């Protein structure tokens, strides 16, 4: 059973994680299996239209600036430049079992938007995909979601029961995420899929992603520099030598996050 109450940091060996493969919900159907028994909740700020950064709580300069903006603009503070709402993001590892055509040129996953036909050209490099058969991806990915989708998953976990009226558990059946629209009109509807195929699935545990790699974690001073326009790469370079060495792999992940988070929020 997926534990939504223990939303604490998961323990992983960080040295094993060079990249984070995010679950992206583009328009269409996505067949997904949740494979963990815990969810992580991380307070975040989405800043400058592209960075998902961890909120530092009492030491967070973004929250401190938010309070100042609210005090000075109590009626329309959300419209003031520099105000970045704090939101909780929930993270869990899943297996993406969606049929897709993987581009032979750039390895981009090309999924069907209507559930029946697949693109004839790669969405990334325009390589011709005619003649390439779609196959289930069967890839471990990190799913990031907000409170609405998290609550929908809770309802699925409670509502899908066996003949003894006991919850089956999300790890034992696939979920079809039906995605319509984009941006502010985007709608996500998770539904049980192929209930005749109930039971656990195999996956490579070495591919599990560290939940904390789903966000960029900076120190207070570094957050201020980021908001001033300093490039993320330059912020990491400026760190002390011993910290820079320690964070070397994290930098690769962070730049992945910047591109992928833009895609996730624009989708």
C-alpha positions in Angstrom: 0.0 0.0 0.0 1.2 3.5 -0.8 1.7 5.4 2.4 0.5 9.0 1.9 0.9 9.8 5.6 4.6 9.3 5.8 5.6 12.0 3.5 9.2 12.2 4.6 12.5 12.2 2.8 13.5 8.8 1.4 17.0 7.5 2.0 19.0 6.7 -1.0 22.7 6.3 -2.0 23.0 9.6 -3.9 26.1 8.4 -5.8 23.9 6.1 -7.8 21.8 9.0 -9.3 23.3 10.9 -12.3 20.0 11.8 -14.0 16.4 12.0 -13.2 13.9 10.7 -15.7 10.7 12.6 -15.0 7.2 11.4 -15.8 5.8 14.0 -18.3 2.1 14.1 -18.8 1.6 15.4 -22.3 -1.9 15.3 -23.9 -3.1 11.7 -24.4 -3.1 8.5 -22.3 -0.3 7.4 -20.1 -0.2 3.9 -18.6 1.6 4.1 -15.2 2.3 1.8 -12.3 3.2 3.2 -8.9 6.0 1.0 -7.5 6.9 2.6 -4.1 5.2 2.3 -0.7 5.9 5.9 0.3 5.4 9.4 -1.0 7.8 12.4 -0.4 6.4 15.9 0.1 8.7 18.8 -0.5 7.8 22.5 -0.1 8.9 24.3 -3.3 8.8 27.6 -5.1 8.6 27.8 -8.9 10.7 30.8 -9.8 11.6 32.8 -12.9 9.4 30.6 -14.9 11.8 27.7 -15.0 13.3 26.7 -11.7 11.6 24.5 -9.1 13.6 25.2 -5.9 13.2 23.8 -2.5 11.7 26.2 0.1 14.1 26.7 3.0 11.4 27.2 5.6 12.3 29.8 8.2 15.5 30.6 6.4 13.9 31.0 3.0 14.5 34.4 1.4 11.7 33.9 -1.0 9.2 33.4 1.8 10.6 36.5 3.5 10.2 38.6 0.4 6.6 37.1 0.0 5.7 38.3 3.4 6.9 41.8 2.6 5.0 41.9 -0.6 1.8 40.7 1.1 2.2 43.4 3.8 2.6 46.1 1.2 0.0 44.8 -1.3 -2.6 42.9 0.7 -5.2 43.0 -2.0 -3.2 41.9 -5.1 0.0 40.5 -3.8 -0.2 37.5 -6.1 0.1 39.9 -9.1 3.2 41.6 -7.8 6.5 40.8 -9.6 8.8 38.8 -7.3 6.0 37.0 -5.4 6.5 33.2 -5.7 3.9 31.1 -4.1 5.0 28.2 -1.9 3.5 24.9 -2.9 4.0 21.3 -1.9 5.1 18.9 -4.5 4.7 15.1 -4.0 7.2 12.7 -5.4 7.1 8.9 -6.1 8.8 6.5 -8.4 6.6 4.9 -11.1 7.0 2.7 -14.1 5.9 4.3 -17.4 4.3 1.4 -19.3 2.8 3.6 -22.1 3.2 2.4 -25.6 5.5 4.8 -27.5 7.8 5.0 -30.5 11.4 5.8 -29.3 13.1 7.8 -31.9 16.1 5.9 -33.4 18.0 9.2 -33.9 17.6 11.1 -30.6 15.8 8.5 -28.3 12.8 10.9 -27.7 9.7 9.1 -26.6 6.8 9.8 -29.0 3.4 8.8 -27.6 0.0 8.8 -29.1 -2.2 11.8 -28.3 -5.5 10.2 -29.4 -4.8 6.6 -28.2 -4.7 5.1 -31.6 -2.3 6.7 -34.0 1.4 7.7 -33.4 3.3 10.6 -35.0 5.1 10.0 -38.3 8.0 12.3 -37.3 9.9 12.7 -34.1 8.6 15.6 -31.9 12.2 16.6 -31.1 14.4 16.1 -34.2 11.8 15.5 -37.0 13.3 12.1 -37.8 10.9 9.9 -39.8 9.3 7.3 -37.6 7.3 5.5 -40.2 8.0 1.8 -39.9 9.1 2.0 -36.3 6.7 0.0 -34.1 5.4 1.4 -30.8 6.3 -0.6 -27.7 5.6 -0.2 -23.9 8.3 1.9 -22.4 8.7 0.0 -19.2 10.9 2.7 -17.7 11.3 3.8 -14.1 10.5 7.5 -13.8 10.0 10.1 -11.1 6.4 11.4 -10.8 6.0 14.9 -9.5 2.4 16.1 -8.7 0.5 18.6 -6.7 -2.1 18.1 -4.0 -5.1 17.6 -6.5 -3.5 14.6 -8.2 -2.2 13.3 -5.0 -5.7 13.3 -3.5 -7.0 11.6 -6.7 -4.4 8.8 -6.2 -5.5 8.5 -2.5 -9.1 8.0 -3.7 -8.0 5.3 -6.2 -6.1 3.5 -3.5 -9.1 3.4 -1.2 -11.7 2.8 -3.8 -10.2 -0.1 -5.7 -10.8 -3.2 -3.5 -10.7 -7.0 -3.9 -13.5 -9.5 -3.2 -12.9 -9.1 0.5 -13.4 -5.4 0.4 -9.7 -4.8 1.0 -7.8 -2.2 -1.0 -5.8 -3.8 -3.8 -3.0 -1.2 -3.5 -1.7 1.0 -6.2 1.4 -1.2 -6.8 -0.9 -4.0 -8.0 -2.7 -2.3 -11.0 -1.9 0.1 -13.8 -3.4 3.6 -13.8 -4.4 5.3 -17.1 -3.7 9.0 -16.7 -5.9 10.7 -19.3 -4.5 14.2 -20.1 -6.4 16.9 -22.0 -5.4 20.5 -22.7 -2.2 22.3 -21.8 -1.1 24.9 -19.3 -4.0 26.4 -17.4 -6.6 24.3 -19.3 -4.8 21.1 -18.6 -6.8 18.3 -17.0 -5.5 15.1 -15.5 -7.8 12.2 -14.8 -6.3 9.0 -13.3 -8.4 5.8 -13.8 -7.8 2.1 -13.1 -6.5 0.3 -16.2 -6.8 -3.4 -17.1 -8.1 -4.7 -13.8 -7.8 -8.2 -15.2 -4.1 -7.8 -14.9 -3.8 -7.3 -11.1 -0.5 -8.1 -9.5 3.0 -6.7 -8.9 5.4 -6.0 -11.8 9.2 -6.4 -12.1 11.5 -3.4 -12.4 15.1 -2.6 -11.9 15.5 -1.2 -8.3 18.8 0.4 -9.4 16.8 2.8 -11.5 14.9 4.3 -8.6 15.3 8.0 -8.4 16.1 10.0 -5.2 12.9 12.0 -4.5 15.0 15.0 -3.4 16.6 15.2 -6.9 13.2 16.3 -8.2 13.9 19.9 -7.0 16.9 22.2 -7.0 18.3 22.7 -3.5 20.2 25.9 -2.8 21.4 27.8 0.2 19.7 31.1 1.2 22.4 33.3 -0.3 22.4 31.2 -3.5 18.6 31.6 -3.9 19.1 35.4 -3.7 21.7 35.2 -6.4 19.5 33.1 -8.6 16.6 35.6 -8.3 19.1 38.4 -9.2 19.7 36.6 -12.5 22.9 34.7 -11.7 23.1 31.5 -13.8 22.6 28.3 -12.0 25.9 26.9 -13.3 27.7 29.9 -12.0 26.2 29.5 -8.6 27.4 25.9 -8.3 30.9 27.0 -9.6 31.1 29.6 -6.8 30.6 27.1 -4.1 33.5 26.2 -1.9 35.8 23.6 -3.4 34.9 20.8 -1.0 31.1 21.4 -1.6 31.5 21.7 -5.3 33.2 18.3 -5.5 30.4 16.8 -3.4 27.7 18.4 -5.6 29.3 17.5 -8.9 26.7 14.9 -9.8 23.9 17.0 -8.4 24.7 19.8 -11.0 24.0 17.4 -13.8 20.6 16.6 -12.2 19.8 20.3 -11.6 20.2 21.3 -15.2 18.0 18.4 -16.2 15.4 19.7 -13.7 15.5 23.2 -15.2 14.6 21.9 -18.7 12.1 19.2 -17.6 10.3 21.4 -15.1 9.7 24.0 -17.8 8.2 21.2 -19.9 6.1 19.9 -17.0 4.6 23.2 -16.1 4.0 24.2 -19.7 2.3 20.9 -20.4 
